[in-house]
Amino acid sequence: MTQPTTTQPTTNTTSRRALLKNAACGFGYLALAGLNAERAAAEVKSPLAERKPHVKPRAKRVIFIFMQGGPSQVDTWDYKPRLAQDDGEKVEFHVARTRKITPETVYRSPWKFKRHGECGQWVSELFPEMAKHVDDFCFIKSMHTEGVAHGPATLFLHTGATNQIRPSVGSWVTYGLGTENQDLPGFITINPTAAKGGPRNYANSFLPTVFQGAAIGRSGIPISEAAIKHIENPQWSRAQQRRQFDLLQQLNKAQAVGGDDELDAVINSYELAYRMQAAAPPVLDLTSETAETLKMYGIGEKQTDGFGRQCLLARRFAEEGVRYVQISYSDNQATPRWDQHSNLKKHEEHSLATDKPVAGLIEDLRKRGLLEDTIVWWGGEFGRTPFAQGSDGRDHNPKGFTVWLAGGGVKTGFSLGATDEFGYEAVEDRVHMHDLHATLLHALGLNHERLTYRYSGRDFRLTDIAGRVVNEIFA
C-alpha cells in the first residue's frame, strides 16, 4: 500500500526590498491607467461628431424649402390640357375627404403654361424665375402621401407618422451623420410655424435631445428680426465668460451620473452655445453680402424680402457645414399659405413672394460650387384637387402632387412619374412620402432600413416598415 505523500509548505524568501521594488511598478501602472482614463474622458466625441455613412454619399447636406398649405400641382408644374377641355363639366372622382365616388366640377387653371429649358419642362406663369432653372430640377410628379388634413399630412411630411410623436427628418439625419461644423447646430429650422404640428415638426422625439432642431425666428414675426437669443453678453469679457462656463460645466459633469439624457443634453447644449457665441453671429449677419447677391434673392424688395432672407440664410448655414436646413413659407394662421379653398388667385401672392428667392438660392449655390453636394428639396405636405371647391378654390389632395429636387447627384432636367389626365391621382411610377424619405437618406449615404433607434422594445426608423429608394432619379 502506497504511503500518502505530504507536501511541505514553501518558505517565502522574498525580501522586503524586492517586494517594495515590484509593488512600485504596480503604482506606476495605476497612475498610467488613471491618466489614460482622464485622457479618454476628455476625448469623448461629441454626439454631433461626424459619422461614417453606410454607403458612398452623393450629397453632404439638405436644404428643405417647405411650402406650407399645399401648392396646386395643376397650377404650377403639372400641366393638364384636359382641365381646359372639360372646364365646368361634371366628372366622377374618388374624393379623398369623403372616400366616395362623386361627380365634381372640373376647374381649369387660371394660368398659362409654357415649355422652358432644354428639357422642355412645362411651367406655369406663376414661376417665371424658377422656370429659368428647370434644367437643374428633378421633378417627381407622382407623389402621394398620408393625411387629408394639414395637421396629419404636415406631421407625416416631417416625421413619417400622422398621429404619433416621432423624430423629424432633420433629427434622423443628424443622428445618422452628425454635423460638419461642431460650432453650429447640425439641424436648423428657419421661421418655423407653431401651427399644424408646431415644434413636433423639428423635434427629436425619443432620439437623444441633442438631435432636435434649433429654431431661428418663428412665423408671424419679420425674419429680419429673427435672432438667436442671448448669443452675446456685452457685460462680461470673453475671459470672464470662459471662467463662468468652465465652472458651470464642472458642476454639471459632477452631476452627470447614470446616463441622464436630459442632463447630458444640457451639458452638450451649453458647450455648443458657448462655441456659437463666436460662430453664429457672423452667419446671421447679411451685411457682408454684395449688393448683387442681395438683389439675386430679392432682398430689399417688398414682396420678396422676407423669404429672400430665409433663402440666403439657408445658403450661409449650408456653406458653414450645417447638415440639415429647413426654411418655411408659413404663418401661424388657421388657414396656412397656399391653402386656397376659395380665391385660387391668391396663389399669385405666394408665387411672387417665393419665386425669385428660390431661383436666387439655386443660382447662388451653383456659383459657389455647393449645388453639387447639397440637395435642395421644394414641396408642400400635399397637392390640390383638379376640381373646384366652391366657385374658385381647390380642396386638399394627398393622392397626387409634385415636388422637385436639385443638386446632390439627382438627374437634371428630368421628370419622373405622372398623375392621371386630370392631375388628380398618381398613376405612373408612384412615389410615396416614405419613398422620398428613403431616397433623401440614401443620397446622404444612409440606408433607411439600417438607420434605426431602439425605443420601448422596438426598432424605429424614419420610414417605419415601408419605403424604397427611388434610384431612377439619380444620375
N, C-alpha and C positions, 0 to 999 in steps of 0.2 A: 504494500500500500504506500502510495507516494505521500510523503510528508508535505503539508501546505507550506507555501513559500511566504515568508514575511518580508514586506518592503520597509526598509529603514527610511525615516524622514531625512530629506536633503538639507544640509546645512547651508543657510544663506550667507554667502561670502562677500556680498556687495557692500562696499564701504560707503560711509556717509557722503564722502566727497563725490563718488561716482553717481550716487542717487541724485544729488543736487545738480550735477552736471547734466544728466539725462532729462531731469524734470525741467530744467531751464529751456531746453529745446521745445518742450511742450508749451511753455509760456509764450514762446515766440510764435508757434503755430496758432495759438489762441488769439494773439494780437493781430496776426496777419488775417485770420478769418474775420475778426471784428472790422478791420479796415476794409476788407473786400465787401462785407455786408453793407457798410456805410456807403461805399462807392456804388454798389449795386442799387441801393435805395435812391441815391442821388441821380442815378442814370435811368430810373424807370421812365419808360417812354410815356409821353402824353397820350391820352386816349384818342386825340386827333392826329397823332403822328401818321405819316403816310404808310399805307399798307400795300402789299403786292396784290395786283388784280388776279383774278382767276385765269383770264386769257389775255392775249395781247390787246390792249385798248386801241380804239380808233380816236377817242376823244378824252380830254382830261377833265372837262367841266361842262355844266349845263346852264344855259340862261333860259328860263321858262317865262314866256310872255303870256300872262293869264288874262283872257278876255271874258270877264265875268258877265254872266247872264245868257250866253248862248247866241253868238252871231249867226245870222241866217246863211247857211251854206249856199242856198239857191239864189242869194242876192250878192254873193261875194266871189266864191271860187268855183262853184259847181253849176256851170251853165246848162240849163234845161230848156231848149226851144219849145218843148211840149207845153210848158206853162203858158206861154203866149198863145199857142194854138188853141188850148182849151180854157183860156181865161173866162171865168164866170160859169163854167159848166160844172155840173154835179158829177163827181166821181167817187166810187166806193173806196175807202181806205180803212185799214185796220188801225184804229186810233189808239195810241199808246196810253192815254189817260184812262179811257173807258174800257179798253181791251175788247172793244166791239167793232164790227164792220159797219160803218155808217157812211152815207153819202155826204161829201164835203165839197165846198165850192173852191175850185182851183183858182189861185191868185197869182197872176203874172208878176214878175219882178218889175219894180218901178225904174230900174236902172239898166242901162245898155251894157252889153258885154263886147269885148274885143280881144283878139289874139295878141299876145305880147311875146317878145323874146324869140330867140332861135328855136326854142321848144314849141312855140305856138300855143302856149297856155292861155285859155280863156280867163279873163279877169274883168270883174265889174268896174264900172267907172267910179265906184266908191274908193278904190285904192290905186290912184294914178302913180303914186311914188313907189309903193311896193311892187307894182306891175313892172317897173324897170329892173327888178331883181329876180324875176321868175326863173331865170336860168340858174340861179343859185338855190332854188327851192326844190324840196322833195315833198310833193303833195300826197297825203293819204286821204282819199275821198270815200272811203268805205268804213269809217269809224262807226262803232256803236258802243253803247255803254249801259250802265245800270242807273236807275233812278229817273223818274219823270219830273220830279220837283227839284228846285235849285239846291236845297239843303243836302239831300242824299246824293245827288249827282256830283255836287262840288266836293263832298267828302270822298266819294269814290275816285274822282279825278286826282285828289291829293294823297289819298291813303290806301286805295284799293278796297275799301269797305264802305257800305252805305249807312250802317247804323251802329257800328262798333268803334271804339276808340283805338285806332291803330297808328303806328308810326307813319309819318309823311314820307313822300318820295325823297326829299332832301335829307331827312334823318337816316333813311336806309343807305343813301349814297355815302354820307359821311361816316356812317358805321362801317361800311364796307371798305372805304378807301382812305379815310382820314382827310387831311387837307394839305395843300402845298405850302401854306403860309401859317406858321404857328402863332403869328401875331394878330391874326384876324379870325373870326368865326369861320367854320367850314361851310355853313349854310346860312344865307342871309335872305330875308324876305323884305322887300321894299313896298311900303304903302299897303300892307295887308288890310283886309276888311274884317270888322268884328262880327259881321253877319254871315249866315249860310255856312256854318262850321266854325267861323272865327279862328281862335288860336289852335283848334284841333287840326286845322289845315297845315300848320307848320310845327306841330308838336312831336315829341319823341315817343309819347305813349309809354310802353313798357321797356323800350330801349333805355340804356343809361342816359341820365339827364343831360349830359354834355352834348348829346347829338340833337337837341332841339334847335329850331331855327331862331336866329337873332333878328328881331323885327326892328326896322328903321322907319320911323314915321308910322302913320296909320291913315286909312281912308277917312275923308271928311276934313282934313287939315291940309293946307298947301304943302306940297312936297319940298318947296323952298325953305320951309320952317322945320323940316324933319332933321333930327339930330340924334346922336347917342347921348342920353342924359348923363351928366356928371363925368364926362370923358376927360375933363380938365379940372385942376384945382389950382387956381391962381394965387391962393393964400399961402401955400406952402411951396418950398423949393423941392426940386426933384430928390435931393439928398434926404430931406425930412420925410417925404413921401416913401422913399425906399426903406427907411428905418421903420416907419409905421407898418408898412406892408410886410416886412420880414418878421416883425413881432407878431402880427396878426396871423400869418401863416404858421409860425411856430406853435401858437396856441391852437389853431385849427388842427394841425397834424398831430398834436398831442392827444386830441380827442378822437382822431380817426382810427378807431379800433373796431375790428369785426366787419369791415367791408360795407359801411353805411353809404349807399349810393348817393343819397341826398347830400351828405356831408362831403363826400368825395367831389360831387358836382360843384359845391360851394367853393372848395379849395381850388379846383380847376378853373372855375369862373373868375375867381379873384386873380389867379395867375394871368389868365387871358386878359382880364380887364386892365391889369397893370401894363401889360405889353401894348394893349390897344391905345393907351394914352398917347403913345408916340406914333403908332402906325395908322390909326383910323382917321384923325383929323385931316391929314393931307389928302386922303382918298375922298373924303366928303367935300373937300374944298374944290369947287369947279373953276375958281378964278385963274388957275394955271392953264386952262384950255384956251386954244386960239379962237379968235372970232369966227374963223372959217368952220371950226368944229362945232361951236355952239349953234351956228346957223344951220349946219347939216342936220342937227337934231330938232330944230325949230324952237330952240330956247330963246326967249325974248319976244316970241310971238304969242299973242293972247290965247289962241286955240290950242297950241302945241307945247307951251312952256312946261306945264306940269308933267305930262307924260314924257316929254323930251328929257327932262332932268332925271326921271327914273331910268330911262334907257341909257343915258350917259353914265349914271352911277353904276348900272349893271356892267357896262364895259370896263369901268375903272376897277371894280371889285374882281371881275374875271381876270383882268390884267395882273392883279396882285395875288392871284392864286386861290381865290375862294372857289370851292368845289361846286357849289350849287347856289345860284342866284335866281330869285323869283321877283318879277315885277308885276304889278296888278293894275289893270284898268278897272277900278272898282269903286264902290262907295258903301256907305252904311245904311242905305235906304232899304225899305221893304221891297221895292222893285229894283233889282240890280240893273246896271247898264247893259245894253244890248238886249234887254228883255222887253221887246215891243209886242205886247199882246194887242195893242192898238197903236196907231200912228207909227207905222213902219218907217216912215220917212226920217224918224229920229236916228236911224242908223247913220244918216249923213253926218250928224253931230259927232258920233263916236268915231267914224272913219276919219273925219277931219282932225280929231284930237290925236289919233294914234298912227295914221298912215305915214306921215313924214318922219316922226321919231323912230319907228321901227325900221324904215328904209335907211335912215341915218345910221342906226346901230349896225345893220348888215354891212353897209359900206365902210364904216369905221373899223369893224372887226377885220374885214378883208384887207384894208390898207395896212393894218398893224400886224398882219400875219396870224391873227388869233382865230380866224374863222376855221382854219384847218383842224384845230384841236378843241374847238368849242361847238357844242350842239346848241342851236337856237331852236326852241320849240314854241310855236304860236298856236293857241287854241282856247276854246271855252269848254264848259262842262258838258254841253250837248249842242245840237243844232236847232232848227226850227222847221215847222211844217210847211209844205208847199201849198197848202190850202189855207183859206182865210179864217181868221178868228175875228168875229165882228165884221166890219167892212174893210178895215185897213190894217190888220195885225196878223201875227203868226204865233201859234202855240209852241210849246216845248216839243222837241223831237230827239229822243235818245236813240232812235233806230237807224239813223244815217246822217253823218255830218263830216266836215273836212277839218283836218289840221295840217300844218306844214312844218317841216324840219329844214334846217340849213346847217352846213358845216359838219364837222366831226365824221367825215367819211361817208356821208349819205350820197346817193346819186343826185346829180344836179339836173335841173330842167326835166324832172321825172314825175310821173303821176301813177300812183298805184290804186287799184280798186275803182269801184263805181257804185253809185246808187241807181235805183230804177229810173224809168224815163221821166218821172216827176220829181226826182231828187229826194224821195221820202225815206226809202229803206235801202240799206247796204245790201247789194246782191252779188257783187263780184269781188273776190279777194278780200273778204270781210276781215276787219281788224278790230278786235275788242280792246277796251281800255287796258285790260290785263296784258294783252299782247304788246301794246305800246310801251307799258312799263317795263316788260321783259326786254324789249328791244333797246330802250334807253339804257338800261343797266348793262346789256351786252356791249353797247357802243363804248361804255366806260370800262369794259373789261371784267364785268361781274356776271356770274352765272346766276340767274334769278332763282334757280332751284337749290343752289348751294348757299345763297345769302339768307341765312336763317337765324332765328333767335329763339331759344327755348324759354317759354313762359307758361306757367300753370300746367306743366306737364305736356305741352305741345310745342312742336317746332313751327313757328310762324314765319311767313315771308311776305313780301310786298304783293306778290301775285297769288297769294293764298294757295289753292291747289290747281290753278289754271295757268294760262299764259303760254305763248310761244314767241320765239324770236322771229321777227319778220325780216328774214335775210334778203328778201327781194329788193329792199330799199338801199342796200349797201353797195357801194361801187366795187 
